[in-house]
Structure formats: structure tokens, C-alpha cells
Amino acid sequence: MDSKTVKRLPNKIAIVGTPNCGKTSLFNSLTGLNQRVGNFSGVTVERKSATISHKDRELILIDLPGTNSLYPASEDEIITCQVLQDPNHPDHPDQVLVIADATQLRRGLALCSQVIDLGFPTLLVINRIDLLEEASEKVDFQRLSAKIGIPILPISVTTKKGLNGLKRMLFQDLPKPGRQVMKLPSGFGPALKKVQEYLPGDEPSYLSFQILLSPEHFSWIDSQKIGEIQELAGIRSETGQLISNELLTRYDFADEVLKEVMYPADDIQKNISSRIDTILTHRIWGYLVFFAVLILIFQSIFSWASYPSDAIDAWVEGIKSSLDDRLSAGWGKD
């Protein structure tokens, strides 16, 4: 069979984001009326999916429930985690679209870092950049992309800004992340090696770390065996604290990155006002400018003021002479 006639299977792209980040609005904008609505197997959580096509390619978009992290705390979050963490799940994606709210970037980056560490080819879409501009803040998106190692696209679903570019990017094969955000704790090496026996590959992965800390959310893993591994590692009673420590580490990472890539808008544009302030408040140049202004004022009063003063005197004298010639003697002329 000619290779050109072989039709590629549609890639599955999962849309992931924190609650109220505009994720579902974006899904609706991308898919229009092509959506299929149902329930995830065994639960009443709504499942939205759609097939979109461009030229000879098709994609299946899956709108997953919002989640704050990949350690679930609700039924909705459990669904999202199962889809991303179970390689045998029918909705397990080939790529992930992470949606972050531009006004809540810290939360979005923390979640995105978990998706990156799972190894998915990932695109970070930053929504509501129009609100960021209204707040007089700007993000160096190119630098942010270099910091986290994945492509980034700023958009606004409300104003439709960037949506055409996003549609084009969806049909491009995304590269896998070049590096992990969080290094796995070296002290857990032997335990992670044992967990990794349940997974593809030989080296411990972030997924094996998640299974070690939270085996109750992995129905396809023998939780009793994982419990025994926890006992051997001495962490059975500490898993909650370890999860909290991981999430704090990811938020610290987000804070550190945002300090380097987010600026007030006038700092980027270097507008006239900020440049003037920089000079006038300088501990040396500020005083020099102050004395220069004082000299300018004195000079204008005692030297330059004579020119307009003389012109006014001449104008008044001219009016007086003109009236002298026209008025007859009397109190009016006086």
C-alpha cells in the first residue's frame, strides 16, 4: 500500500486547567457545534469531546474537568488525573493543552509543571491576556517558554485574540519537554525502582513518584503492593506531608519564574514618565537638575522677562498716543 494513502490515527489532545481559567470557553470556541457530550465511564461527571480537522489531519479534543493539581481532592479532579496518569485509559492523550489564567499565572504554572513532568508534549496557553494588559502588566512569553521548556501561546477567548494561531499550532506535532521541572528525591530511589516495575521503562518517573505517594487513586495498580513499598521506605504515615512539600516546591518554582518574566508595563516600555523619574530622583543628578531649574527661573525673571515687559510698555504707550490724538481735553482724556 502506498504510504501516502495511509491515514494517520487522530491524535488525542486533552485540555487541562485550573477551575475557572476559561478552559471550557476555549474548547467551545475551537469546536463550535461539533461537540459530543456524555459521562465518563462509571461516574456522572460530564465528558466533552470533539473531532476537528485541517487538511488531511484530524484531532480529538477532550475537555477534562478543572483541577488544582494532579493529586485529586474531588470526583472531578480524580477523572482528570486518571485520564492523564493511566496509559490504558481510553481518553489517555497524545498531547496536552494546559490553559492558564493570565491573572492567576502562579496556579497555572504549578499545574503545568506537573503535566510537563509526566512527559507529555505540552503547549501552555495563557488566556485572558487582555485583563493582564488592563492591569498594566506584561509577561515576557519568550523568556517564560525558555524557562519551563515548552512552547507558550498568549490568547484571549473573549476578544478572539490568538485563536487562529492556536488552531494552527494544534495540528503541529509538539516536542516532548526537554527536562523535568522537579527532580525526584534521591532518597526514594529504591522504592521508586520497585514502583517502576508496574510501568513502562526502567528509570523511575514522576508517575512512579505519584503512585508511591497516592496509590489509592490508581485503580490499575496493586495498592497493597505499593503499601508494602511505602512501609519499606518508611513513608507510609508521611505521604500527605510529602505531597504538600511537592506542591509547595512547584509554587516556589512558579514564583521564581514569574519574578523573572513578569513586569509592570511601563518597565518594559520605558516610557517618558519613568525615564524622567529615574533622573529626577537620582541622588546626584536629581540635585543638579533642581539647581538648574532654579537658575532657569531666576534668569527668566531678571533677564528674559525684560523683553515681554518692554513689548507690553510699548504697546500701552502706543494706545495712549493714539487716544491723545482722538480725545478732546477733559476728564475722559485725563
Residue frames relative to the residue before (quaternion, step in Angstrom):
aa qw qx qy qz dx dy dz
M 1.0000 0.0000 0.0000 0.0000 0.00 0.00 0.00
D 0.5054 -0.6469 0.4813 0.3073 3.58 -0.97 0.90
S 0.5034 -0.6816 0.4410 0.2960 3.56 -0.82 1.01
K 0.6102 0.5728 -0.3564 0.4154 3.56 1.14 -0.54
T 0.6810 0.4905 -0.2967 0.4556 3.57 1.16 -0.48
V 0.5304 0.6192 -0.4154 0.4033 3.59 1.27 -0.12
K 0.2617 -0.7817 0.5509 0.1301 3.55 -0.66 1.11
R 0.4080 -0.7162 0.5093 0.2473 3.57 -0.76 1.02
L 0.4885 -0.6312 0.5085 0.3231 3.55 -1.08 0.72
P 0.5349 -0.6420 0.4260 0.3468 3.61 -0.95 0.76
N 0.4253 -0.6718 0.5462 0.2636 3.53 -1.01 0.84
K 0.2998 -0.7178 0.5953 0.2012 3.55 -1.12 0.68
I 0.0711 -0.7825 0.6184 0.0117 3.54 -0.85 1.04
A 0.2144 -0.7741 0.5861 0.1066 3.54 -0.67 1.13
I 0.2463 -0.7481 0.6001 0.1396 3.56 -1.00 0.90
V 0.0323 -0.8221 0.5633 -0.0764 3.54 -0.48 1.30
G 0.2356 0.7738 -0.5704 0.1423 3.56 -1.08 0.67
T 0.5953 -0.5391 0.4395 0.4024 3.54 -1.28 0.21
P 0.6518 -0.5118 0.3607 0.4280 3.63 -1.15 0.38
N 0.8581 0.1492 -0.1302 0.4738 3.56 -1.16 0.80
C 0.4252 0.6979 -0.4771 0.3232 3.59 1.05 0.69
G 0.5834 -0.5784 0.3750 0.4294 3.62 1.27 -0.08
K 0.3179 0.7946 -0.4683 0.2195 3.56 1.29 0.24
T 0.7176 0.4408 -0.2598 0.4725 3.58 0.78 -1.02
S 0.6040 0.5427 -0.3586 0.4605 3.61 1.08 -0.65
L 0.6433 0.5041 -0.3201 0.4791 3.57 1.02 -0.76
F 0.6265 0.5345 -0.3315 0.4604 3.59 0.97 -0.86
N 0.6620 0.5036 -0.3050 0.4637 3.59 0.93 -0.88
S 0.6566 0.5139 -0.3114 0.4558 3.59 0.99 -0.82
L 0.6905 0.4877 -0.2800 0.4549 3.58 1.00 -0.82
T 0.7910 0.3658 -0.1614 0.4631 3.57 0.99 -0.82
G 0.2826 -0.7870 0.5105 0.2004 3.59 1.18 -0.41
L 0.8016 -0.2648 0.2229 0.4874 3.55 -0.83 -1.04
N 0.5170 0.6747 -0.3978 0.3453 3.59 1.26 0.19
Q 0.4371 0.7352 -0.4358 0.2801 3.60 1.25 0.19
R 0.1786 -0.7234 0.6526 0.1372 3.50 -1.35 0.51
V 0.1404 -0.8086 0.5705 0.0317 3.55 -0.69 1.13
G 0.1776 0.7607 -0.6075 0.1436 3.55 -0.95 0.93
N 0.5237 -0.5994 0.4827 0.3654 3.55 -1.22 -0.47
F 0.5156 -0.5924 0.5049 0.3580 3.54 -1.18 0.56
S 0.6346 -0.5741 0.3684 0.3633 3.53 -1.10 0.77
G 0.8518 0.1791 -0.1495 0.4691 3.55 -0.87 1.05
V 0.7583 0.2787 -0.1815 0.5607 3.60 1.25 -0.13
T 0.5036 -0.6664 0.4679 0.2887 3.56 -1.28 0.31
V 0.4054 0.7097 -0.4817 0.3162 3.59 1.24 0.20
E 0.4720 -0.7085 0.4513 0.2676 3.56 -0.79 1.06
R 0.1643 -0.7736 0.6078 0.0717 3.54 -1.03 0.88
K 0.0602 -0.7877 0.6129 0.0153 3.57 -0.76 1.04
S 0.0983 0.7739 -0.6213 0.0735 3.55 -0.93 0.90
A 0.0198 -0.7905 0.6121 0.0008 3.55 -1.23 0.42
T 0.2971 -0.7177 0.5992 0.1939 3.53 -1.23 0.57
I 0.0310 -0.7797 0.6254 0.0036 3.55 -0.83 1.00
S 0.1614 -0.8080 0.5635 0.0592 3.58 -1.07 0.67
H 0.0214 -0.7590 0.6507 0.0082 3.52 -1.29 0.54
K 0.8120 -0.0576 -0.0307 0.5800 3.56 -0.56 1.22
D 0.7993 -0.2650 0.1906 0.5045 3.62 -0.66 -1.06
R 0.6301 0.5436 -0.3392 0.4385 3.61 1.19 0.26
E 0.1473 -0.7625 0.6244 0.0840 3.52 -1.22 0.66
L 0.1141 -0.7675 0.6276 0.0631 3.53 -1.21 0.64
I 0.2363 -0.7247 0.6249 0.1690 3.53 -1.19 0.62
L 0.1594 -0.7829 0.5979 0.0653 3.56 -0.63 1.16
I 0.0853 -0.7860 0.6120 0.0226 3.57 -0.94 0.94
D 0.2410 -0.7767 0.5712 0.1113 3.54 -0.66 1.17
L 0.1572 -0.8172 0.5513 0.0595 3.58 -0.30 1.27
P 0.6006 -0.5660 0.4098 0.3885 3.61 -1.11 0.56
G 0.5803 -0.6017 0.4263 0.3457 3.56 -1.14 0.67
T 0.0066 0.7923 -0.6095 0.0255 3.55 -1.10 0.74
N 0.4312 -0.7067 0.5022 0.2498 3.58 -1.11 0.68
S 0.7852 -0.0409 0.0216 0.6175 3.58 1.21 -0.45
L 0.5418 -0.6115 0.4598 0.3479 3.55 -1.30 0.08
Y 0.5521 0.4559 -0.4501 0.5337 3.53 1.14 0.81
P 0.2546 -0.8538 0.4297 0.1465 3.58 0.15 1.30
A 0.1681 -0.7808 0.5960 0.0823 3.53 -1.20 0.71
S 0.7599 0.2325 -0.1587 0.5859 3.62 1.27 0.05
E 0.6913 -0.4709 0.3426 0.4278 3.57 -1.30 0.24
D 0.6346 0.5342 -0.3294 0.4509 3.58 0.99 -0.83
E 0.6881 0.4823 -0.2840 0.4618 3.56 0.87 -0.96
I 0.5913 0.5679 -0.3659 0.4404 3.59 1.07 -0.67
I 0.6357 0.5359 -0.3288 0.4478 3.59 0.97 -0.87
T 0.6671 0.5054 -0.3054 0.4542 3.57 0.84 -0.97
C 0.6737 0.4977 -0.2960 0.4592 3.57 0.91 -0.92
Q 0.6378 0.5295 -0.3339 0.4487 3.60 0.96 -0.81
V 0.6516 0.5181 -0.3213 0.4514 3.59 0.92 -0.88
L 0.7259 0.4414 -0.2485 0.4654 3.58 0.89 -0.90
Q 0.7670 0.4201 -0.2027 0.4406 3.58 0.96 -0.83
D 0.6934 0.4417 -0.2762 0.4978 3.61 1.15 -0.43
P 0.3332 -0.7745 0.4978 0.2032 3.64 -0.33 1.18
N 0.7019 0.4614 -0.2705 0.4704 3.61 1.17 -0.45
H 0.4334 0.6923 -0.4719 0.3320 3.58 1.24 0.04
P 0.5403 -0.6566 0.4088 0.3315 3.64 -0.87 0.86
D 0.7300 0.3891 -0.2379 0.5091 3.62 1.16 -0.47
H 0.3279 0.7575 -0.5102 0.2417 3.60 1.24 0.20
P 0.3337 -0.8120 0.4473 0.1709 3.61 -0.51 1.17
D 0.4696 -0.6192 0.5465 0.3119 3.51 -1.40 0.28
Q 0.7812 0.0705 -0.0168 0.6201 3.56 1.16 -0.70
V 0.2451 -0.7655 0.5788 0.1380 3.54 -1.24 0.44
L 0.2049 -0.7343 0.6393 0.1003 3.50 -1.08 0.93
V 0.1132 -0.7968 0.5919 0.0450 3.60 -0.43 1.19
I 0.1725 -0.7816 0.5945 0.0773 3.57 -0.75 1.10
A 0.0454 -0.7927 0.6079 -0.0049 3.57 -0.84 1.03
D 0.4285 -0.6702 0.5467 0.2615 3.55 -1.09 0.78
A 0.4690 -0.7054 0.4552 0.2743 3.60 -0.71 1.08
T 0.6885 0.4584 -0.2853 0.4842 3.59 1.14 -0.54
Q 0.7370 0.2872 -0.1896 0.5817 3.61 1.33 -0.09
L 0.0898 0.8637 -0.4927 0.0569 3.55 0.99 0.87
R 0.5770 0.6040 -0.3844 0.3930 3.60 1.04 -0.67
R 0.6781 0.4781 -0.2848 0.4801 3.59 0.89 -0.96
G 0.6710 0.5176 -0.3007 0.4376 3.56 0.91 -0.92
L 0.6674 0.4996 -0.3045 0.4607 3.58 0.97 -0.83
A 0.6213 0.5416 -0.3477 0.4470 3.58 1.02 -0.75
L 0.6720 0.4729 -0.2942 0.4881 3.59 0.92 -0.88
C 0.6410 0.5366 -0.3248 0.4423 3.57 0.94 -0.88
S 0.6324 0.5435 -0.3407 0.4343 3.60 0.99 -0.78
Q 0.6282 0.5202 -0.3403 0.4679 3.61 1.08 -0.61
V 0.6418 0.5142 -0.3175 0.4720 3.58 0.99 -0.85
I 0.6295 0.5323 -0.3285 0.4610 3.59 0.99 -0.84
D 0.6983 0.4837 -0.2801 0.4471 3.58 0.87 -0.94
L 0.5876 0.5450 -0.3755 0.4656 3.60 1.22 -0.29
G 0.5342 -0.6854 0.3613 0.3381 3.57 1.29 -0.16
F 0.4386 0.7034 -0.4636 0.3131 3.59 1.21 0.15
P 0.4688 -0.5717 0.5706 0.3577 3.58 -1.17 0.51
T 0.0346 -0.8531 0.5147 -0.0780 3.56 -0.44 1.25
L 0.1159 -0.7419 0.6558 0.0781 3.52 -1.18 0.76
L 0.2210 -0.7663 0.5898 0.1270 3.58 -0.79 1.02
V 0.1056 -0.7845 0.6107 0.0190 3.55 -0.69 1.17
I 0.1674 -0.7971 0.5761 0.0690 3.57 -0.62 1.14
N 0.1851 -0.8193 0.5408 0.0449 3.53 -0.38 1.33
R 0.8095 0.2994 -0.2355 0.4467 3.55 -1.38 0.39
I 0.2063 0.7918 -0.5483 0.1726 3.59 0.93 0.80
D 0.5365 0.6049 -0.4143 0.4179 3.61 1.22 -0.32
L 0.6463 0.4999 -0.3198 0.4797 3.60 1.07 -0.68
L 0.6052 0.5489 -0.3477 0.4600 3.56 1.12 -0.64
E 0.6628 0.4993 -0.3000 0.4706 3.57 0.99 -0.85
E 0.6270 0.5311 -0.3348 0.4612 3.58 1.06 -0.71
A 0.6817 0.4636 -0.2738 0.4953 3.58 1.14 -0.65
S 0.4372 -0.7238 0.4320 0.3135 3.61 1.32 0.20
E 0.5273 0.5771 -0.4451 0.4367 3.55 0.96 0.94
K 0.0989 -0.7857 0.6086 0.0508 3.52 -1.17 0.63
V 0.2429 -0.7492 0.6030 0.1268 3.51 -1.25 0.63
D 0.3513 -0.6924 0.5888 0.2248 3.54 -1.02 0.87
F 0.2152 -0.8373 0.4906 0.1090 3.57 0.14 1.32
Q 0.6174 0.5437 -0.3530 0.4457 3.60 1.05 -0.67
R 0.6760 0.4736 -0.2920 0.4832 3.57 0.96 -0.82
L 0.6200 0.5374 -0.3378 0.4612 3.58 1.06 -0.76
S 0.6337 0.5314 -0.3244 0.4592 3.58 0.99 -0.82
A 0.6641 0.4964 -0.3034 0.4696 3.58 0.97 -0.85
K 0.6425 0.5486 -0.3191 0.4294 3.58 1.06 -0.76
I 0.7934 0.3035 -0.1625 0.5020 3.60 0.87 -0.87
G 0.4884 -0.7421 0.3760 0.2634 3.58 1.28 0.03
I 0.6820 0.4000 -0.3092 0.5284 3.60 1.16 0.52
P 0.5793 -0.5761 0.4248 0.3900 3.63 -1.17 0.36
I 0.1631 -0.7763 0.6062 0.0577 3.55 -1.18 0.72
L 0.0488 -0.7901 0.6109 0.0154 3.56 -1.07 0.78
P 0.2396 -0.7661 0.5772 0.1498 3.63 -0.68 1.05
I 0.0347 0.8013 -0.5946 0.0565 3.57 -0.94 0.90
S 0.1483 -0.7269 0.6454 0.1818 3.52 -1.40 -0.07
V 0.3449 -0.7494 0.5266 0.2055 3.57 -0.47 1.18
T 0.6290 0.5676 -0.3337 0.4133 3.59 1.02 -0.81
T 0.7836 0.3040 -0.1541 0.5194 3.59 0.86 -0.97
K 0.4467 -0.7110 0.4215 0.3425 3.59 1.37 -0.06
K 0.3951 0.7269 -0.4812 0.2897 3.60 1.21 0.21
G 0.8390 0.2067 -0.1706 0.4735 3.56 -0.90 1.00
L 0.4903 0.6912 -0.4328 0.3075 3.62 1.20 -0.18
N 0.6365 0.5203 -0.3457 0.4525 3.61 0.99 -0.72
G 0.6458 0.5118 -0.3162 0.4701 3.57 1.01 -0.77
L 0.6317 0.5293 -0.3293 0.4608 3.57 1.05 -0.75
K 0.6415 0.5270 -0.3315 0.4482 3.59 0.91 -0.86
R 0.6457 0.5057 -0.3264 0.4700 3.59 1.02 -0.76
M 0.6755 0.5109 -0.2992 0.4395 3.58 0.92 -0.90
L 0.5856 0.5998 -0.3738 0.3971 3.59 1.08 -0.63
F 0.7291 0.4201 -0.2340 0.4870 3.57 1.09 -0.68
Q 0.5656 0.5270 -0.4075 0.4862 3.55 1.26 0.40
D 0.4668 -0.6681 0.4958 0.3000 3.58 -1.01 0.77
L 0.3056 -0.7663 0.5414 0.1625 3.55 -0.65 1.14
P 0.4377 -0.6737 0.5150 0.2987 3.61 -1.02 0.68
K 0.5400 -0.5856 0.4794 0.3682 3.56 -1.21 0.43
P 0.6073 -0.5563 0.3984 0.4038 3.62 -1.08 0.57
G 0.4762 -0.7107 0.4494 0.2573 3.54 -0.97 0.89
R 0.8056 0.0618 -0.0095 0.5891 3.59 1.16 -0.44
Q 0.4866 -0.6313 0.5109 0.3221 3.52 -1.30 0.30
V 0.5008 -0.6498 0.4865 0.3003 3.55 -1.15 0.69
M 0.8033 0.1793 -0.0715 0.5634 3.57 0.87 -1.00
K 0.3550 -0.7236 0.5520 0.2138 3.55 -0.85 0.96
L 0.4837 -0.6602 0.4921 0.2968 3.54 -1.04 0.80
P 0.5498 -0.6264 0.4281 0.3494 3.61 -0.94 0.80
S 0.4519 -0.7216 0.4540 0.2627 3.58 -0.66 1.09
G 0.6243 0.5745 -0.3395 0.4062 3.59 1.09 -0.65
F 0.6757 0.4807 -0.2924 0.4762 3.58 1.22 -0.39
G 0.2872 0.8191 -0.4679 0.1662 3.60 1.27 0.10
P 0.7068 0.4506 -0.2941 0.4593 3.65 0.66 -0.98
A 0.6581 0.5034 -0.3173 0.4614 3.61 0.96 -0.84
L 0.6661 0.4988 -0.3049 0.4631 3.57 0.94 -0.85
K 0.5926 0.5626 -0.3606 0.4498 3.59 1.09 -0.64
K 0.6637 0.5013 -0.3011 0.4664 3.57 0.99 -0.85
V 0.6507 0.4992 -0.3180 0.4756 3.59 1.01 -0.81
Q 0.6344 0.5641 -0.3328 0.4106 3.56 1.01 -0.82
E 0.5252 0.6370 -0.4133 0.3842 3.60 1.19 -0.34
Y 0.6592 0.4969 -0.3036 0.4758 3.59 1.22 -0.46
L 0.7244 0.4251 -0.2065 0.5019 3.57 1.29 -0.27
P 0.5941 -0.5414 0.4323 0.4087 3.60 -1.22 0.30
G 0.7391 0.3901 -0.2940 0.4638 3.57 -1.10 0.65
D 0.4613 -0.7040 0.4841 0.2391 3.52 -1.27 0.49
E 0.7053 0.4639 -0.2707 0.4627 3.56 1.00 -0.78
P 0.5607 -0.6049 0.4402 0.3549 3.61 -1.01 0.77
S 0.1766 -0.7888 0.5852 0.0645 3.54 -0.96 0.93
Y 0.6699 -0.4650 0.3742 0.4416 3.55 -1.30 0.10
L 0.6019 0.5551 -0.3604 0.4469 3.58 1.10 -0.63
S 0.6453 0.5028 -0.3290 0.4718 3.60 0.98 -0.75
F 0.6142 0.5346 -0.3399 0.4706 3.59 1.11 -0.64
Q 0.6526 0.5060 -0.3125 0.4694 3.60 0.98 -0.83
I 0.6455 0.5138 -0.3215 0.4647 3.58 0.98 -0.81
L 0.6372 0.5376 -0.3270 0.4450 3.56 0.99 -0.82
L 0.7366 0.4222 -0.2363 0.4725 3.59 0.95 -0.85
S 0.8283 0.1380 -0.0254 0.5424 3.59 1.01 -0.73
P 0.0292 0.8634 -0.5034 0.0159 3.62 0.73 1.02
E 0.5669 0.6285 -0.3888 0.3639 3.61 1.14 -0.48
H 0.6802 0.4788 -0.2927 0.4716 3.61 1.20 -0.39
F 0.6600 0.4676 -0.3055 0.5024 3.59 1.29 0.07
S 0.1960 -0.8353 0.5059 0.0884 3.56 0.14 1.32
W 0.6718 0.5026 -0.2922 0.4590 3.59 1.15 -0.50
I 0.6426 0.4681 -0.3167 0.5172 3.58 1.32 0.11
D 0.4797 -0.6450 0.5081 0.3094 3.60 -1.07 0.71
S 0.2770 -0.8091 0.4960 0.1504 3.58 -0.10 1.31
Q 0.5908 0.5699 -0.3750 0.4308 3.60 1.13 -0.56
K 0.6467 0.5110 -0.3107 0.4735 3.55 1.00 -0.83
I 0.6501 0.5032 -0.3185 0.4719 3.57 0.98 -0.84
G 0.6096 0.5534 -0.3442 0.4512 3.59 1.08 -0.72
E 0.6423 0.5106 -0.3188 0.4744 3.56 1.04 -0.77
I 0.6334 0.5152 -0.3293 0.4743 3.58 1.04 -0.74
Q 0.6213 0.5347 -0.3355 0.4642 3.57 1.04 -0.77
E 0.6350 0.5312 -0.3237 0.4581 3.57 0.98 -0.86
L 0.6706 0.5017 -0.2997 0.4570 3.57 0.88 -0.94
A 0.6976 0.4507 -0.2623 0.4914 3.58 1.10 -0.75
G 0.4210 -0.7368 0.4420 0.2909 3.58 1.28 -0.19
I 0.5824 0.6053 -0.3625 0.4037 3.59 1.09 0.57
R 0.3368 0.7875 -0.4822 0.1842 3.59 1.25 0.06
S 0.7501 0.3762 -0.2146 0.4997 3.61 0.97 -0.79
E 0.6872 0.5006 -0.2660 0.4543 3.57 1.27 -0.08
T 0.3913 0.7600 -0.4665 0.2271 3.58 1.23 0.00
G 0.6261 0.5467 -0.3441 0.4367 3.60 1.01 -0.76
Q 0.6686 0.4893 -0.2933 0.4771 3.56 0.97 -0.88
L 0.6411 0.5261 -0.3262 0.4537 3.58 1.03 -0.75
I 0.6269 0.5176 -0.3321 0.4783 3.58 1.05 -0.73
S 0.6452 0.5146 -0.3168 0.4676 3.59 0.96 -0.88
N 0.6480 0.5210 -0.3181 0.4554 3.58 0.98 -0.84
E 0.6422 0.5212 -0.3316 0.4539 3.56 1.00 -0.80
L 0.6760 0.4946 -0.3021 0.4552 3.58 0.86 -0.95
L 0.6265 0.5200 -0.3364 0.4732 3.61 1.04 -0.71
T 0.6247 0.5354 -0.3320 0.4615 3.57 1.04 -0.78
R 0.6752 0.4899 -0.2955 0.4656 3.58 0.96 -0.83
Y 0.6452 0.4937 -0.3262 0.4833 3.59 1.02 -0.68
D 0.6127 0.5288 -0.3455 0.4750 3.60 1.08 -0.66
F 0.6211 0.5343 -0.3277 0.4705 3.56 1.06 -0.79
A 0.6570 0.5096 -0.3062 0.4635 3.57 0.93 -0.93
D 0.6448 0.5223 -0.3196 0.4574 3.60 0.95 -0.86
E 0.6666 0.5162 -0.2996 0.4466 3.56 0.91 -0.95
V 0.6652 0.4983 -0.3013 0.4674 3.57 0.95 -0.88
L 0.6823 0.5048 -0.2994 0.4359 3.59 0.85 -0.97
K 0.5854 0.5725 -0.3744 0.4352 3.61 1.10 -0.57
E 0.7268 0.4427 -0.2329 0.4707 3.56 1.10 -0.72
V 0.7831 0.3570 -0.1753 0.4781 3.60 1.11 -0.51
M 0.7036 0.4268 -0.2695 0.5002 3.62 1.21 -0.26
Y 0.0026 0.8060 -0.5884 0.0651 3.55 -0.86 1.04
P 0.5383 -0.5251 0.5156 0.4106 3.55 -1.30 0.25
A 0.6104 -0.6046 0.3648 0.3589 3.57 -0.97 0.83
D 0.6785 0.4946 -0.3188 0.4398 3.63 0.91 -0.81
D 0.5852 0.5612 -0.3845 0.4413 3.62 1.15 -0.37
I 0.6656 0.4734 -0.3081 0.4878 3.55 1.09 -0.66
Q 0.7318 0.4441 -0.2488 0.4531 3.55 0.80 -0.96
K 0.2008 -0.7953 0.5412 0.1853 3.60 1.19 -0.51
N 0.0800 0.8419 -0.5287 0.0727 3.56 0.76 1.02
I 0.7312 -0.4540 0.2870 0.4206 3.53 -1.32 0.31
S 0.6443 0.5480 -0.3307 0.4186 3.57 0.92 -0.87
S 0.6905 0.4738 -0.2931 0.4614 3.59 0.85 -0.93
R 0.6302 0.5305 -0.3405 0.4534 3.59 1.06 -0.68
I 0.6493 0.5117 -0.3139 0.4670 3.55 0.99 -0.85
D 0.6472 0.5244 -0.3159 0.4542 3.57 0.96 -0.88
T 0.6254 0.5529 -0.3392 0.4338 3.56 1.01 -0.80
I 0.6956 0.4560 -0.2722 0.4838 3.58 1.00 -0.80
L 0.7105 0.4887 -0.2780 0.4232 3.59 0.78 -1.03
T 0.7270 0.4009 -0.2471 0.4998 3.61 1.11 -0.52
H 0.4251 0.7016 -0.4675 0.3295 3.59 1.27 0.14
R 0.5388 -0.6723 0.4041 0.3074 3.59 -0.93 0.88
I 0.7277 0.3403 -0.2401 0.5449 3.64 1.18 -0.30
W 0.7276 0.4372 -0.2510 0.4652 3.57 0.66 -1.14
G 0.5808 0.5959 -0.3745 0.4092 3.59 1.09 -0.58
Y 0.6798 0.4744 -0.2845 0.4815 3.59 0.96 -0.90
L 0.6352 0.5289 -0.3364 0.4513 3.60 0.98 -0.77
V 0.6515 0.4987 -0.3116 0.4793 3.57 1.00 -0.82
F 0.6228 0.5534 -0.3354 0.4398 3.59 1.03 -0.82
F 0.6944 0.4564 -0.2784 0.4817 3.61 0.86 -0.95
A 0.6145 0.5436 -0.3512 0.4511 3.59 1.06 -0.66
V 0.6438 0.5141 -0.3167 0.4700 3.58 1.04 -0.80
L 0.6367 0.5228 -0.3278 0.4624 3.62 0.99 -0.83
I 0.6507 0.5055 -0.3161 0.4703 3.60 0.90 -0.88
L 0.6353 0.5341 -0.3243 0.4539 3.57 1.01 -0.84
I 0.6522 0.5144 -0.3146 0.4594 3.59 0.98 -0.85
F 0.6705 0.4914 -0.3001 0.4679 3.61 0.86 -0.95
Q 0.6476 0.5212 -0.3171 0.4565 3.57 0.96 -0.87
S 0.6733 0.4982 -0.3053 0.4530 3.57 0.95 -0.85
I 0.6666 0.5049 -0.3091 0.4531 3.60 1.07 -0.71
F 0.8125 0.3300 -0.1411 0.4593 3.57 0.72 -1.09
S 0.7651 0.3181 -0.2065 0.5204 3.61 1.11 -0.25
W 0.7721 0.3718 -0.2148 0.4685 3.57 0.51 -1.14
A 0.5864 0.6023 -0.3780 0.3879 3.60 1.14 -0.52
S 0.5515 0.6341 -0.3995 0.3663 3.63 1.17 -0.45
Y 0.6242 0.5647 -0.3491 0.4119 3.59 1.06 -0.68
P 0.7097 0.3913 -0.2939 0.5067 3.66 0.72 -0.82
S 0.6039 0.5644 -0.3667 0.4271 3.63 1.10 -0.62
D 0.6631 0.4975 -0.2962 0.4744 3.57 0.95 -0.92
A 0.6406 0.5271 -0.3259 0.4534 3.57 1.03 -0.80
I 0.6485 0.5071 -0.3175 0.4706 3.59 1.00 -0.79
D 0.6379 0.5271 -0.3244 0.4583 3.61 0.98 -0.87
A 0.6638 0.5014 -0.3073 0.4621 3.57 0.93 -0.88
W 0.6434 0.5221 -0.3199 0.4594 3.57 1.03 -0.81
V 0.6617 0.4922 -0.3038 0.4770 3.62 0.93 -0.88
E 0.6519 0.5179 -0.3155 0.4552 3.60 0.97 -0.85
G 0.6306 0.5347 -0.3279 0.4571 3.56 1.06 -0.76
I 0.6442 0.5090 -0.3189 0.4735 3.59 1.00 -0.85
K 0.6437 0.5359 -0.3188 0.4436 3.60 0.99 -0.87
S 0.6693 0.4978 -0.3038 0.4603 3.58 0.90 -0.93
S 0.6459 0.5262 -0.3203 0.4510 3.56 1.01 -0.82
L 0.6764 0.4808 -0.2968 0.4725 3.60 1.00 -0.80
D 0.5871 0.5800 -0.3677 0.4287 3.60 1.09 -0.70
D 0.6915 0.4855 -0.2821 0.4544 3.59 0.96 -0.84
R 0.7412 0.4422 -0.2170 0.4561 3.60 1.12 -0.62
L 0.7174 0.4413 -0.2572 0.4737 3.59 1.06 -0.59
S 0.4084 -0.6888 0.5376 0.2641 3.57 -1.07 0.74
A 0.6644 -0.5118 0.3619 0.4070 3.57 -1.26 0.43
G 0.4497 0.6629 -0.5139 0.3070 3.56 -1.06 0.76
W 0.7492 -0.4097 0.2588 0.4515 3.50 -1.34 -0.06
G 0.5982 0.5757 -0.3635 0.4226 3.63 1.08 -0.63
K 0.6821 0.4699 -0.2943 0.4768 3.56 0.92 -0.88
D 0.6203 0.5425 -0.3409 0.4524 3.54 1.10 -0.78
